[in-house]
Amino acid sequence: MPRNLVVLVLAFSLSLQLVPQAATSTTSVATAPAGLHAFLLRADEPTATSYPRTPLFAWNPVRTPSGHYQFELATSSAFDDASIVFKDTKVQIPAETVARQLPWMTGSPYALWAHVRWISAGGILATPWSAPLGFNLRWADADVPHQLPAPEGLVRWAPIEGATSYEVLYPDLVPVISFQTTTNVADEREFFTFHSNLGIGTIHWRVRAIRDVSGVTQATNGLPAVSYGPWSPVFSTVNPAHAIGKLTPSAVVSDVWGKAGGTNPAHQLTPGFAWIPTKDVVTQGVDPGSPLYRVYIFTDNHCVNRIFTGSVVGSPAFAPRLIGGPMALPADVTTLTEAQDAPPYLTGAGSEGSAFDPTGARIVSGETPGSQVGTLKAKTGATVVNLWSGRYYWTVVPVAAEPPFVSKAAAAAAATTPVTVSAATTGGALTYRDLAVPQDSCEAGSAMTFRTVSRPVVTSAGRPFVSGVSPSGRSVAGASSKPSVYSTPIVAWEPALGATRYQVEISRTLYPWHPAHRIRTPSTSVTLPLSRTDAGTWYYRVRGIDEALPTGAQRMTWSRPVRIAITGDRFTVVG
């Protein structure tokens, strides 16, 4: 073959390889990215196989210049289309943050798999996919709920990292029910209300943590939006016999325990309330079988500005519920008589019916019947439960079940001979009435104060949870208390109690603070939008968003600002 013809054939062959092709004709070159690993806070963490929340990922860079990476997360090491739960086809650095909280999942040996590959700028060349990285998402062994001490009428457990709510189960109820709460305490209202003698004794219960990941883009293969942790063992709470006395607040308890006349620690979670119970209140011949109570919360010590109205309970304690709110109280005398037989018990998720204060004004519980509990209704119509950071005052008042009043004259007129008719025999509709004005109770000394706070997000432990890209393209962890990275910092933080989302702000100056970027994420990590061209000093801060608070008041406390330097091309490696 003539030499010029050989050159022509070779040129034609090369041109075929260099023409951009569809993804199916991408040519595999070089070796797959190596060193793929997962971490929670910093890139230099020891490797693990299980994580309590969605981790971050990093790998060794491919030496070929330009191009980008493709990252996939799946429920199968085969990475077939049906198993993909997350993918990013335009990863610019050898690291990936997944802005999604995935369900707790465990497999044999792993439930989730990740892999990555490099793609050239034109899409012609690609490395093979890396070896699959397998891991599980599960609660830490120490995070299975365990029981904490609580006042009479309450159950309490240690808060779980990453939990946004809890489900509580009372297996002794007939029928068995469960309910949800955003705090780590629940009342035993079902066992006491109209059955005070039954509430005194041993009550069994279980609890499990819930992570709400709704409101974010659903996983590609439809993984559920809400994930649950394991049920705790069956716990036993023993209630002593009532110490009857003057109705007086005695304790406020959540992640901390405040006692009347004692310490007043700040609560990170909405608390439960306990009091000294009173004797039965008998009204017009109707004996409800146990005393009834209602809790009120105020912002002032005269108890005028009310912000929360509790439900009627017969227990000597109350804790607000997210789902499974007020009990369906008996609506007439006949039903009341039946309710005093046990079992069955009254259960939540009902309606209190007609309830009034001493002035005759209608009372509506903050716990929405059959649905969600709330302190105030947001403009969207959604209910909310938690309290803003601040100081509050609360009291408890007695409540009576009242039948329609029937006078002796009316009864005599309806009979052929004069008789005395008891209101309890009329079968008429019942109303529930407060027997005291909350303001009077507070001013008489029957009130207790408590504080709620939102703790700042933890963004460092000795040194900030910062990783970034080095000049070689490798993901490295910040090496000092004032980290410096070449480009593209990745920041992480520990979950905050009560937070369902997080907000990150970046500023060029510490004071005055002028946000250059704002990021909102359900995850506990984020890649800051700073490249090597943004060389200089930056500051970032993080705060939780509590969606159980009213709209406009959901923002929690900012973390302390963290200083971070982007060195760009002036980067020097510190040994």
Secondary structure, 3 states (H helix, E strand, C coil): CCHHHHHHHHHHHHHHHHCCCCHHHCEECCCCCCCCEEECCCCCCCCCCEECCCCEEECCCCCCCCCEEEEEEECCCCCCHHHEEEEEEEECCCEECCCCCCCCECCCCCCEEEEEEEECCCCCEECCCCCCEEEEECCCHHHCCCECCCCCCEEEECCCCCCCEEEEEECCCCCCEEEEECCCEEECHHHHCCCHHHHCCEEEEEEEEEEECCCCCCCCCCCCCEEECCCCCCEEEECCCCCCCCCEEEEEECCCEEECCCCCCEECCCCEEEEECCCCCCECCECCCCCEEEEEEECCCCCCCEEEECCCECCCEECCCCECCCCCCCCEHHHHHHHCCCCCCCCCCCCCCCEECCCCCECCCCECCCCEECCCECCCCCECCCCCCEEEEEEEEEEEEECCCCCHHHHHHCCCCCCCCCHHHCCCECEEEECCCHHHHHHCCCCEEEEECCCCCCCECCCECEEEECCCCCEEECCCCCCEECEEEEEECCCCCCCCEEEEEEECCCCCCCEEEEEEECCCEEECCCCHHHCEEEEEEEEEECCCCCCCCCECCCCCCEEEEECHHHCCCCC
